[in-house]
Amino acid sequence: MTRIAKLGVGGKNPVRIMGILNTSPESFYKKSIQTTKTQIRNSIKEMENAGADFIDVGGMSTAPYLSTMVSEKTESKRILEAIKIIQNVSNVPISVDTCRAKPAKDALEHGVEIINDISGLKYDEKMKDVISDFSPSLILCAFSSKVVTGNTMSTKKLLQESLKIAKKSHIKSDKIVLDPSVGFFRKQGNGPFFTKINSDWVKRDLTIIQNLNSIKGNYPVLVSVSNKSFLGEILQKEPSDRLFGSVTAEAISVINGADIIRTHNVNATKDAVTIASKLKK
């Protein structure tokens, strides 16, 4: 059975919720940005009370359409400040959203239990050594530096590549969750953290959500659709107006096999997940 930071995931376990804490002012969803001690403290308590099983802390935005690179030092500083505040007010397991070895190492040295790498361990060569040394739980996201079709088959192939890297770094299979990277397959972008595709990216994201069960294999799947661009394209709405679209996509993701939902809106997502779990065949 898969355990992420000692919490059972997948199989007969309830669908878990991962609340997002962004400490990067560059982030695309402005409501999720928390930079002061009070903001972070309040946000964590609110998410925990609303039913978050994990908190995912990000110190640098990776939205494909933004130029948001910051130094590793800045990313680490933001993450570590947030980690200390969270650990003072809560025991909820912490995940760190980074694809760079230095911030990951700093976070793991401070008791973080999960690394959420949007490059699936492919962006930073040194990440393999860090995860080998600390053996954290991992969220591996589909990613390629080359152009791909982005369909279900190619997404599975990219995840298989990341699983091989994790295996070589001695991470046990029962500490790994897969993420098909909704929102990170685009025709073009300004940052380095997306996969170029030669097909319609909105259709790609929809197809992935429809086919989660075939992506899973023997691993639990995490889905992060909260306020993403494909919703904006369909609804013609800004990120701050995508709550109902997000919750609908999250509920359908659960019905289609998602085991963890990563969200900006823990309260609303909890209700959607609870109902969708009951309706799941």
Secondary structure, DSSP 8 states (H G I E B T S, - for coil): -EEETTEEESTTS--EEEEEEE--TT-S-GGGB--SHHHHHHHHHHHHHHT-SEEEEESS---TTS-----HHHHHHHHHHHHHHHHHH----EEEE--SHHHHHHHHHTT--EEEETTTT-S-TTHHHHHHHH--EEEEE---SS-B--SHHHHHHHHHHHHHHHHHTT--GGGEEEE--TT-EES--SSSSSEEBSS-HHHHHHHHHHTHHHHHTTS-BEE--TT-HHHHHHHT--GGG-HHHHHHHHHHHHHTT-SEEEES-HHHHHHHHHHHHHH--
